[in-house]
Amino acid sequence: MFTLRAAVMWTVNDFSAYAMVSGWSTKGYMACPVSKADVTSGWHAGKVCYLGHQIWLPWDHEWREKDKVFDGNTEHRLRPRKWSGDEIMEQLNRLDFAHSEKQLVRPDLLHI
């Protein structure tokens, strides 16, 4: 017998397929499927950068107040809530997809 030790070296994420299947934009200012409209992003060096990473720390963590370690701001928001599968299905059922031969109208997923 032996003890097997393993580590995850990398993962493969297919965000392009995620965008096509779900309809959620995986590029630009609101690409995070977890934060949705609550993401803090900005433009830096020709690319969209995501800020406010302290939001994922516990509320009483000492780094929440260390503005110089992150983007120069302290974070006072709570982390985004986790949606249940039933809540997501309820949101999807409220969408009205209008199809035409010339143009596909995309629903506004941020204001559900």
MMTF fields as JSON, N, C-alpha, C and O atoms, coordinates in Angstrom:
{
  "mmtfVersion": "1.0.0",
  "mmtfProducer": "UNKNOWN",
  "numBonds": 447,
  "numAtoms": 448,
  "numGroups": 112,
  "numChains": 1,
  "numModels": 1,
  "chainsPerModel": [1],
  "groupsPerChain": [112],
  "chainIdList": ["A"],
  "bondAtomList": [4, 2, 8, 6, 12, 10, 16, 14, 20, 18, 24, 22, 28, 26, 32, 30, 36, 34, 40, 38, 44, 42, 48, 46, 52, 50, 56, 54, 60, 58, 64, 62, 68, 66, 72, 70, 76, 74, 80, 78, 84, 82, 88, 86, 92, 90, 96, 94, 100, 98, 104, 102, 108, 106, 112, 110, 116, 114, 120, 118, 124, 122, 128, 126, 132, 130, 136, 134, 140, 138, 144, 142, 148, 146, 152, 150, 156, 154, 160, 158, 164, 162, 168, 166, 172, 170, 176, 174, 180, 178, 184, 182, 188, 186, 192, 190, 196, 194, 200, 198, 204, 202, 208, 206, 212, 210, 216, 214, 220, 218, 224, 222, 228, 226, 232, 230, 236, 234, 240, 238, 244, 242, 248, 246, 252, 250, 256, 254, 260, 258, 264, 262, 268, 266, 272, 270, 276, 274, 280, 278, 284, 282, 288, 286, 292, 290, 296, 294, 300, 298, 304, 302, 308, 306, 312, 310, 316, 314, 320, 318, 324, 322, 328, 326, 332, 330, 336, 334, 340, 338, 344, 342, 348, 346, 352, 350, 356, 354, 360, 358, 364, 362, 368, 366, 372, 370, 376, 374, 380, 378, 384, 382, 388, 386, 392, 390, 396, 394, 400, 398, 404, 402, 408, 406, 412, 410, 416, 414, 420, 418, 424, 422, 428, 426, 432, 430, 436, 434, 440, 438, 444, 442],
  "bondOrderList": [1, 1, 1, 1, 1, 1, 1, 1, 1, 1, 1, 1, 1, 1, 1, 1, 1, 1, 1, 1, 1, 1, 1, 1, 1, 1, 1, 1, 1, 1, 1, 1, 1, 1, 1, 1, 1, 1, 1, 1, 1, 1, 1, 1, 1, 1, 1, 1, 1, 1, 1, 1, 1, 1, 1, 1, 1, 1, 1, 1, 1, 1, 1, 1, 1, 1, 1, 1, 1, 1, 1, 1, 1, 1, 1, 1, 1, 1, 1, 1, 1, 1, 1, 1, 1, 1, 1, 1, 1, 1, 1, 1, 1, 1, 1, 1, 1, 1, 1, 1, 1, 1, 1, 1, 1, 1, 1, 1, 1, 1, 1],
  "groupList": [{"groupName": "MET", "atomNameList": ["N", "CA", "C", "O"], "elementList": ["N", "C", "C", "O"], "formalChargeList": [0, 0, 0, 0], "bondAtomList": [1, 0, 2, 1, 3, 2], "bondOrderList": [1, 1, 2], "singleLetterCode": "M", "chemCompType": "L-PEPTIDE LINKING"}, {"groupName": "PHE", "atomNameList": ["N", "CA", "C", "O"], "elementList": ["N", "C", "C", "O"], "formalChargeList": [0, 0, 0, 0], "bondAtomList": [1, 0, 2, 1, 3, 2], "bondOrderList": [1, 1, 2], "singleLetterCode": "F", "chemCompType": "L-PEPTIDE LINKING"}, {"groupName": "THR", "atomNameList": ["N", "CA", "C", "O"], "elementList": ["N", "C", "C", "O"], "formalChargeList": [0, 0, 0, 0], "bondAtomList": [1, 0, 2, 1, 3, 2], "bondOrderList": [1, 1, 2], "singleLetterCode": "T", "chemCompType": "L-PEPTIDE LINKING"}, {"groupName": "LEU", "atomNameList": ["N", "CA", "C", "O"], "elementList": ["N", "C", "C", "O"], "formalChargeList": [0, 0, 0, 0], "bondAtomList": [1, 0, 2, 1, 3, 2], "bondOrderList": [1, 1, 2], "singleLetterCode": "L", "chemCompType": "L-PEPTIDE LINKING"}, {"groupName": "ARG", "atomNameList": ["N", "CA", "C", "O"], "elementList": ["N", "C", "C", "O"], "formalChargeList": [0, 0, 0, 0], "bondAtomList": [1, 0, 2, 1, 3, 2], "bondOrderList": [1, 1, 2], "singleLetterCode": "R", "chemCompType": "L-PEPTIDE LINKING"}, {"groupName": "ALA", "atomNameList": ["N", "CA", "C", "O"], "elementList": ["N", "C", "C", "O"], "formalChargeList": [0, 0, 0, 0], "bondAtomList": [1, 0, 2, 1, 3, 2], "bondOrderList": [1, 1, 2], "singleLetterCode": "A", "chemCompType": "L-PEPTIDE LINKING"}, {"groupName": "VAL", "atomNameList": ["N", "CA", "C", "O"], "elementList": ["N", "C", "C", "O"], "formalChargeList": [0, 0, 0, 0], "bondAtomList": [1, 0, 2, 1, 3, 2], "bondOrderList": [1, 1, 2], "singleLetterCode": "V", "chemCompType": "L-PEPTIDE LINKING"}, {"groupName": "TRP", "atomNameList": ["N", "CA", "C", "O"], "elementList": ["N", "C", "C", "O"], "formalChargeList": [0, 0, 0, 0], "bondAtomList": [1, 0, 2, 1, 3, 2], "bondOrderList": [1, 1, 2], "singleLetterCode": "W", "chemCompType": "L-PEPTIDE LINKING"}, {"groupName": "ASN", "atomNameList": ["N", "CA", "C", "O"], "elementList": ["N", "C", "C", "O"], "formalChargeList": [0, 0, 0, 0], "bondAtomList": [1, 0, 2, 1, 3, 2], "bondOrderList": [1, 1, 2], "singleLetterCode": "N", "chemCompType": "L-PEPTIDE LINKING"}, {"groupName": "ASP", "atomNameList": ["N", "CA", "C", "O"], "elementList": ["N", "C", "C", "O"], "formalChargeList": [0, 0, 0, 0], "bondAtomList": [1, 0, 2, 1, 3, 2], "bondOrderList": [1, 1, 2], "singleLetterCode": "D", "chemCompType": "L-PEPTIDE LINKING"}, {"groupName": "SER", "atomNameList": ["N", "CA", "C", "O"], "elementList": ["N", "C", "C", "O"], "formalChargeList": [0, 0, 0, 0], "bondAtomList": [1, 0, 2, 1, 3, 2], "bondOrderList": [1, 1, 2], "singleLetterCode": "S", "chemCompType": "L-PEPTIDE LINKING"}, {"groupName": "TYR", "atomNameList": ["N", "CA", "C", "O"], "elementList": ["N", "C", "C", "O"], "formalChargeList": [0, 0, 0, 0], "bondAtomList": [1, 0, 2, 1, 3, 2], "bondOrderList": [1, 1, 2], "singleLetterCode": "Y", "chemCompType": "L-PEPTIDE LINKING"}, {"groupName": "GLY", "atomNameList": ["N", "CA", "C", "O"], "elementList": ["N", "C", "C", "O"], "formalChargeList": [0, 0, 0, 0], "bondAtomList": [1, 0, 2, 1, 3, 2], "bondOrderList": [1, 1, 2], "singleLetterCode": "G", "chemCompType": "PEPTIDE LINKING"}, {"groupName": "LYS", "atomNameList": ["N", "CA", "C", "O"], "elementList": ["N", "C", "C", "O"], "formalChargeList": [0, 0, 0, 0], "bondAtomList": [1, 0, 2, 1, 3, 2], "bondOrderList": [1, 1, 2], "singleLetterCode": "K", "chemCompType": "L-PEPTIDE LINKING"}, {"groupName": "CYS", "atomNameList": ["N", "CA", "C", "O"], "elementList": ["N", "C", "C", "O"], "formalChargeList": [0, 0, 0, 0], "bondAtomList": [1, 0, 2, 1, 3, 2], "bondOrderList": [1, 1, 2], "singleLetterCode": "C", "chemCompType": "L-PEPTIDE LINKING"}, {"groupName": "PRO", "atomNameList": ["N", "CA", "C", "O"], "elementList": ["N", "C", "C", "O"], "formalChargeList": [0, 0, 0, 0], "bondAtomList": [1, 0, 2, 1, 3, 2], "bondOrderList": [1, 1, 2], "singleLetterCode": "P", "chemCompType": "L-PEPTIDE LINKING"}, {"groupName": "HIS", "atomNameList": ["N", "CA", "C", "O"], "elementList": ["N", "C", "C", "O"], "formalChargeList": [0, 0, 0, 0], "bondAtomList": [1, 0, 2, 1, 3, 2], "bondOrderList": [1, 1, 2], "singleLetterCode": "H", "chemCompType": "L-PEPTIDE LINKING"}, {"groupName": "GLN", "atomNameList": ["N", "CA", "C", "O"], "elementList": ["N", "C", "C", "O"], "formalChargeList": [0, 0, 0, 0], "bondAtomList": [1, 0, 2, 1, 3, 2], "bondOrderList": [1, 1, 2], "singleLetterCode": "Q", "chemCompType": "L-PEPTIDE LINKING"}, {"groupName": "ILE", "atomNameList": ["N", "CA", "C", "O"], "elementList": ["N", "C", "C", "O"], "formalChargeList": [0, 0, 0, 0], "bondAtomList": [1, 0, 2, 1, 3, 2], "bondOrderList": [1, 1, 2], "singleLetterCode": "I", "chemCompType": "L-PEPTIDE LINKING"}, {"groupName": "GLU", "atomNameList": ["N", "CA", "C", "O"], "elementList": ["N", "C", "C", "O"], "formalChargeList": [0, 0, 0, 0], "bondAtomList": [1, 0, 2, 1, 3, 2], "bondOrderList": [1, 1, 2], "singleLetterCode": "E", "chemCompType": "L-PEPTIDE LINKING"}],
  "groupTypeList": [0, 1, 2, 3, 4, 5, 5, 6, 0, 7, 2, 6, 8, 9, 1, 10, 5, 11, 5, 0, 6, 10, 12, 7, 10, 2, 13, 12, 11, 0, 5, 14, 15, 6, 10, 13, 5, 9, 6, 2, 10, 12, 7, 16, 5, 12, 13, 6, 14, 11, 3, 12, 16, 17, 18, 7, 3, 15, 7, 9, 16, 19, 7, 4, 19, 13, 9, 13, 6, 1, 9, 12, 8, 2, 19, 16, 4, 3, 4, 15, 4, 13, 7, 10, 12, 9, 19, 18, 0, 19, 17, 3, 8, 4, 3, 9, 1, 5, 16, 10, 19, 13, 17, 3, 6, 4, 15, 9, 3, 3, 16, 18],
  "groupIdList": [1, 2, 3, 4, 5, 6, 7, 8, 9, 10, 11, 12, 13, 14, 15, 16, 17, 18, 19, 20, 21, 22, 23, 24, 25, 26, 27, 28, 29, 30, 31, 32, 33, 34, 35, 36, 37, 38, 39, 40, 41, 42, 43, 44, 45, 46, 47, 48, 49, 50, 51, 52, 53, 54, 55, 56, 57, 58, 59, 60, 61, 62, 63, 64, 65, 66, 67, 68, 69, 70, 71, 72, 73, 74, 75, 76, 77, 78, 79, 80, 81, 82, 83, 84, 85, 86, 87, 88, 89, 90, 91, 92, 93, 94, 95, 96, 97, 98, 99, 100, 101, 102, 103, 104, 105, 106, 107, 108, 109, 110, 111, 112],
  "secStructList": [7, 7, 7, 7, 7, 7, 7, 7, 7, 7, 7, 7, 7, 7, 2, 2, 2, 2, 2, 2, 2, 2, 7, 7, 7, 7, 1, 1, 6, 6, 7, 7, 6, 6, 6, 4, 4, 4, 7, 3, 3, 3, 3, 3, 6, 6, 3, 3, 3, 3, 3, 7, 4, 4, 4, 4, 1, 7, 6, 6, 7, 4, 4, 4, 4, 7, 6, 6, 6, 6, 6, 1, 7, 7, 7, 7, 1, 7, 7, 7, 7, 7, 7, 7, 2, 2, 2, 2, 2, 2, 2, 2, 2, 6, 7, 7, 7, 7, 5, 7, 1, 1, 7, 5, 7, 7, 7, 7, 4, 4, 4, 7],
  "xCoordList": [0.837, 0.0, 0.875, 2.009, 0.316, 1.021, -0.008, -1.194, 0.455, -0.402, -0.272, 0.817, -1.367, -1.366, -1.607, -2.571, -0.727, -0.887, -1.011, -0.241, -1.979, -2.229, -2.478, -2.877, -2.239, -2.494, -3.095, -2.763, -3.97, -4.524, -3.52, -3.253, -2.966, -1.954, -2.608, -2.132, -3.682, -4.411, -5.782, -6.021, -6.664, -7.984, -8.247, -7.643, -9.136, -9.526, -10.93, -11.867, -11.063, -12.358, -12.76, -12.014, -13.901, -14.373, -15.407, -16.61, -14.92, -15.82, -16.514, -17.613, -15.901, -16.561, -17.834, -18.875, -17.75, -18.934, -19.955, -21.159, -19.486, -20.39, -21.191, -22.392, -20.535, -21.214, -22.256, -23.357, -21.918, -22.858, -24.076, -25.198, -23.861, -24.955, -25.854, -27.079, -25.257, -26.043, -26.53, -27.545, -25.827, -26.178, -25.539, -25.741, -24.77, -24.101, -22.793, -22.036, -22.525, -21.287, -20.106, -20.11, -19.119, -17.933, -16.756, -15.612, -17.028, -15.987, -16.501, -17.709, -15.591, -15.993, -16.185, -15.652, -16.955, -17.065, -17.856, -17.6, -18.797, -19.611, -19.492, -20.506, -18.285, -18.074, -18.204, -18.327, -18.181, -18.223, -19.631, -20.562, -19.815, -21.145, -21.623, -22.807, -20.727, -21.116, -21.554, -22.62, -20.742, -21.054, -22.141, -22.857, -22.279, -23.247, -23.109, -22.05, -24.143, -24.11, -23.338, -23.069, -22.973, -22.284, -20.77, -20.069, -20.253, -18.807, -18.246, -18.872, -17.053, -16.35, -15.236, -14.341, -15.293, -14.292, -13.876, -14.58, -12.728, -12.218, -11.301, -10.978, -10.887, -10.043, -8.614, -8.354, -7.675, -6.274, -5.397, -5.594, -4.443, -3.461, -4.125, -3.642, -5.219, -5.88, -6.743, -7.177, -7.002, -7.809, -8.761, -8.535, -9.826, -10.752, -10.152, -9.762, -10.079, -9.541, -10.657, -11.529, -10.626, -11.644, -11.062, -9.974, -11.806, -11.342, -12.242, -13.228, -11.89, -12.731, -12.624, -13.613, -11.444, -11.281, -11.464, -11.671, -11.39, -11.588, -13.0, -13.254, -13.912, -15.301, -15.416, -16.376, -14.454, -14.487, -13.889, -14.007, -13.25, -12.684, -13.786, -14.821, -13.578, -14.557, -14.723, -13.796, -15.899, -16.23, -15.233, -14.941, -14.714, -13.818, -12.336, -11.486, -12.023, -10.632, -9.857, -10.381, -8.607, -7.798, -7.479, -7.26, -7.449, -7.085, -8.207, -7.961, -9.427, -10.517, -10.221, -10.693, -9.456, -9.133, -7.798, -7.45, -7.045, -5.741, -5.944, -5.93, -6.132, -6.426, -5.226, -5.4, -4.029, -2.842, -2.47, -1.797, -2.885, -2.595, -3.425, -3.004, -4.586, -5.488, -5.501, -4.482, -6.61, -6.736, -6.817, -7.225, -6.44, -6.486, -7.796, -7.976, -8.709, -10.006, -10.232, -9.773, -10.945, -11.394, -12.74, -13.464, -13.07, -14.296, -15.255, -14.909, -16.469, -17.472, -18.72, -19.684, -18.707, -19.854, -19.725, -18.624, -20.845, -20.843, -20.588, -20.797, -20.14, -19.93, -21.276, -22.31, -21.269, -22.533, -23.245, -22.608, -24.547, -25.318, -25.255, -25.036, -25.444, -25.488, -26.945, -27.811, -27.196, -28.544, -28.793, -27.919, -29.959, -30.307, -30.747, -31.053, -30.775, -31.214, -32.655, -32.988, -33.521, -34.921, -35.045, -35.874, -34.224, -34.263, -33.805, -34.373, -32.785, -32.299, -33.352, -33.578, -33.997, -35.058, -36.223, -36.819, -36.553, -37.622, -37.269, -38.124, -36.024, -35.575, -35.648, -36.105, -35.204, -35.228, -36.649, -36.908, -37.564, -38.952, -39.623, -40.598, -39.114, -39.68, -39.179, -39.709, -38.178, -37.629, -38.54, -39.162, -38.604, -39.369, -38.394, -37.914, -38.101, -37.176, -37.961, -38.816, -37.665, -38.327, -37.373, -36.263, -37.788, -36.948, -37.55, -38.767, -36.709, -37.132, -36.057, -34.959, -36.368, -35.393, -34.227, -33.112, -34.467, -33.416, -32.557, -31.346, -33.174, -32.435, -32.884, -34.072, -31.94, -32.23, -32.156, -31.112, -33.24, -33.277, -32.811, -33.404, -31.747, -31.221, -31.951, -32.113, -32.392, -33.056, -32.05, -30.86, -32.528, -31.682, -31.601, -32.487, -30.562, -30.435, -30.062, -30.184, -29.614, -29.183, -30.339, -30.17, -31.496, -32.62, -33.76, -34.928, -33.412, -34.422, -34.837, -35.684],
  "yCoordList": [-1.185, 0.0, 1.239, 1.228, 2.304, 3.578, 4.702, 4.504, 5.863, 7.038, 7.851, 8.306, 8.028, 8.8, 10.265, 10.606, 11.122, 12.57, 13.181, 12.867, 14.045, 14.658, 16.15, 16.62, 16.867, 18.307, 18.673, 18.071, 19.649, 20.155, 21.135, 22.178, 20.806, 21.66, 22.753, 23.889, 22.433, 23.415, 22.842, 21.647, 23.691, 23.25, 23.815, 24.808, 23.182, 23.658, 24.239, 23.54, 25.511, 26.18, 26.625, 27.334, 26.219, 26.569, 27.685, 27.448, 28.907, 30.045, 30.407, 30.959, 30.11, 30.402, 29.579, 30.102, 28.302, 27.446, 27.87, 27.832, 28.273, 28.758, 29.954, 30.05, 30.862, 32.045, 31.648, 32.198, 30.699, 30.3, 29.576, 29.789, 28.732, 27.95, 28.804, 28.709, 29.633, 30.38, 31.726, 32.233, 32.314, 33.646, 34.744, 35.925, 34.375, 35.354, 35.768, 34.919, 37.062, 37.547, 37.167, 37.45, 36.54, 36.148, 37.061, 36.726, 38.204, 39.189, 40.557, 40.79, 41.451, 42.818, 43.082, 42.372, 44.113, 44.626, 43.741, 43.78, 42.951, 42.118, 40.647, 39.97, 40.15, 38.781, 37.744, 36.554, 38.155, 37.192, 36.621, 37.375, 35.306, 34.728, 34.632, 34.398, 34.808, 34.768, 36.147, 36.288, 37.16, 38.514, 39.172, 40.04, 38.781, 39.339, 40.849, 41.342, 41.605, 43.069, 43.738, 44.937, 43.013, 43.604, 43.615, 43.948, 43.266, 43.211, 44.627, 45.517, 44.82, 46.092, 45.898, 45.077, 46.656, 46.498, 47.861, 48.855, 47.886, 49.122, 48.823, 47.664, 49.85, 49.726, 50.047, 51.115, 49.132, 49.361, 48.65, 47.468, 49.363, 48.814, 48.13, 47.102, 48.691, 48.15, 46.934, 46.277, 46.618, 45.449, 45.781, 46.719, 45.001, 45.14, 44.42, 43.257, 45.112, 44.536, 44.46, 45.328, 43.439, 43.248, 43.625, 43.186, 44.447, 45.019, 44.556, 43.851, 44.959, 44.648, 43.214, 42.638, 42.621, 41.22, 40.984, 39.848, 42.054, 41.894, 41.421, 40.927, 41.565, 41.174, 39.682, 39.271, 38.883, 37.443, 37.063, 35.913, 38.008, 37.739, 37.738, 38.375, 37.027, 37.105, 38.553, 39.355, 38.882, 40.254, 40.856, 42.049, 40.061, 40.587, 40.371, 40.505, 40.043, 39.805, 41.113, 42.145, 41.076, 42.287, 42.916, 44.126, 42.142, 42.684, 43.487, 44.179, 43.418, 44.206, 45.697, 46.466, 46.11, 47.529, 47.921, 49.102, 46.963, 47.266, 47.679, 46.845, 48.973, 49.456, 49.412, 49.212, 49.59, 49.63, 48.249, 48.153, 47.204, 45.841, 45.502, 44.691, 46.116, 45.806, 46.954, 47.21, 47.637, 48.662, 50.081, 50.993, 50.285, 51.611, 51.918, 53.026, 50.971, 51.167, 50.093, 48.96, 50.46, 49.455, 48.925, 49.617, 47.721, 47.075, 46.901, 46.291, 47.439, 47.356, 46.597, 46.497, 46.063, 45.284, 43.836, 43.358, 43.149, 41.716, 40.964, 41.505, 39.726, 38.925, 38.646, 38.65, 38.405, 38.161, 36.929, 35.966, 36.975, 35.838, 34.677, 34.874, 33.486, 32.297, 32.037, 31.948, 31.918, 31.661, 30.157, 29.387, 29.744, 28.325, 27.988, 28.88, 26.715, 26.29, 26.695, 27.055, 26.639, 27.036, 28.526, 28.928, 29.353, 30.798, 31.127, 32.0, 30.429, 30.657, 30.222, 30.916, 29.08, 28.628, 29.612, 29.849, 30.185, 31.182, 32.413, 32.957, 32.847, 33.983, 33.647, 34.463, 32.458, 32.054, 31.921, 32.238, 31.456, 31.311, 32.66, 32.737, 33.721, 35.057, 35.724, 36.76, 35.151, 35.75, 35.488, 34.431, 36.466, 36.328, 36.464, 37.561, 35.367, 35.376, 35.621, 34.819, 36.731, 37.059, 36.723, 37.254, 35.858, 35.448, 35.967, 35.95, 36.414, 36.755, 36.246, 35.893, 36.209, 35.703, 36.658, 36.225, 37.954, 38.933, 39.193, 39.382, 39.202, 39.635, 38.835, 38.561, 38.469, 37.81, 38.861, 39.484, 39.062, 40.058, 39.384, 38.399, 39.915, 39.338, 39.943, 41.162, 39.144, 39.688, 40.379, 40.065, 41.307, 42.016, 41.175, 41.261, 40.368, 39.441, 40.122, 39.508, 41.366, 42.038, 42.617, 42.931, 42.77, 43.404, 42.426, 42.757, 41.234, 40.203, 40.298, 39.526],
  "zCoordList": [0.0, 0.0, 0.0, 0.478, -0.548, -0.541, -0.423, -0.69, -0.026, 0.08, -1.197, -1.546, -1.878, -3.111, -2.778, -2.092, -3.269, -3.096, -4.483, -5.39, -4.626, -5.932, -5.771, -4.705, -6.831, -6.857, -8.204, -9.225, -8.203, -9.456, -10.028, -9.431, -11.174, -11.796, -12.629, -12.636, -13.324, -14.119, -14.432, -14.264, -14.88, -15.313, -16.701, -17.106, -17.409, -18.73, -18.593, -18.207, -18.91, -18.837, -20.233, -20.907, -20.648, -21.98, -21.867, -21.983, -21.638, -21.479, -22.784, -22.758, -23.917, -25.195, -25.343, -25.741, -25.025, -25.094, -24.051, -24.308, -22.88, -21.831, -22.336, -22.08, -23.051, -23.589, -24.626, -24.64, -25.491, -26.54, -25.967, -26.428, -24.975, -24.415, -23.526, -23.61, -22.677, -21.696, -22.2, -21.721, -23.156, -23.611, -22.785, -23.067, -21.767, -20.912, -21.57, -22.042, -21.602, -22.2, -21.315, -20.117, -21.887, -21.119, -21.416, -21.106, -22.01, -22.303, -21.889, -21.858, -21.574, -21.276, -19.798, -18.946, -19.511, -18.151, -17.201, -15.998, -17.677, -16.791, -17.157, -17.327, -17.278, -17.733, -16.625, -16.917, -15.384, -14.282, -14.129, -13.847, -14.308, -14.182, -12.738, -12.5, -11.77, -10.363, -9.889, -9.29, -10.153, -9.694, -10.526, -10.026, -11.772, -12.714, -12.778, -13.166, -12.412, -12.545, -11.414, -11.496, -10.368, -9.22, -9.366, -8.41, -10.517, -10.716, -10.817, -11.391, -10.248, -10.357, -11.372, -11.173, -12.458, -13.507, -14.027, -13.85, -14.665, -15.234, -16.405, -16.668, -17.099, -18.274, -17.874, -17.319, -18.149, -17.809, -18.834, -19.115, -19.382, -20.325, -21.515, -21.99, -21.994, -23.167, -22.911, -23.857, -21.645, -21.315, -20.177, -19.413, -20.078, -18.961, -17.763, -17.863, -16.631, -15.396, -14.363, -14.315, -13.555, -12.529, -11.179, -10.808, -10.45, -9.195, -8.054, -8.271, -6.845, -5.694, -5.235, -4.781, -5.34, -4.962, -3.464, -3.038, -2.661, -1.218, -0.901, 0.197, -1.842, -1.618, -1.274, -0.623, -1.703, -1.462, -0.116, 0.307, 0.561, 1.878, 2.931, 2.738, 4.051, 5.14, 5.609, 5.494, 6.136, 6.501, 7.496, 7.421, 8.413, 9.445, 9.115, 9.995, 7.877, 7.49, 7.484, 7.064, 7.948, 8.059, 6.702, 6.633, 5.636, 4.329, 3.677, 2.689, 4.197, 3.621, 3.705, 2.868, 4.69, 4.877, 4.247, 4.244, 3.716, 3.113, 1.663, 0.758, 1.457, 0.119, -0.813, -2.015, -0.306, -1.166, -1.703, -2.729, -1.042, -1.489, -2.735, -3.559, -2.867, -3.972, -4.983, -5.624, -5.137, -6.179, -5.629, -6.348, -4.379, -3.778, -3.079, -2.574, -3.037, -2.382, -1.333, -1.478, -0.275, 0.689, 0.211, -0.504, 0.596, 0.124, 1.284, 2.296, 1.141, 2.203, 1.764, 2.522, 0.548, 0.077, 0.536, 0.807, 0.619, 0.895, -0.405, -1.491, -0.295, -1.5, -2.167, -1.499, -3.471, -4.18, -3.633, -3.205, -3.653, -3.142, -4.125, -5.321, -3.621, -4.476, -4.841, -3.971, -6.132, -6.611, -6.623, -7.02, -6.198, -6.263, -7.686, -8.476, -7.999, -9.323, -9.601, -10.73, -8.574, -8.747, -9.042, -9.858, -8.384, -8.633, -10.052, -10.708, -10.517, -11.881, -12.897, -13.888, -12.659, -13.563, -13.577, -14.628, -12.425, -12.361, -13.197, -13.896, -13.127, -13.936, -15.424, -16.225, -15.79, -17.198, -17.732, -18.893, -16.897, -17.333, -17.574, -18.32, -16.953, -17.153, -18.431, -18.831, -19.071, -20.291, -21.478, -21.587, -22.357, -23.586, -24.747, -25.031, -25.411, -26.537, -27.821, -28.199, -28.487, -29.75, -30.891, -30.946, -31.791, -32.917, -34.219, -34.404, -35.089, -36.442, -37.39, -36.959, -38.661, -39.621, -39.801, -40.093, -39.63, -39.859, -38.626, -38.74, -37.458, -36.276, -35.061, -34.888, -34.237, -32.975, -31.881, -31.689, -31.171, -30.104, -28.827, -28.388, -28.227, -26.993, -25.802, -25.748, -24.858, -23.673, -22.761, -22.785, -21.969, -21.018, -19.749, -18.898, -19.608, -18.488, -17.182, -16.122, -17.222, -15.999, -15.21, -14.032, -15.809, -15.122, -14.902, -15.106, -14.489, -14.235, -12.795, -12.344]
}
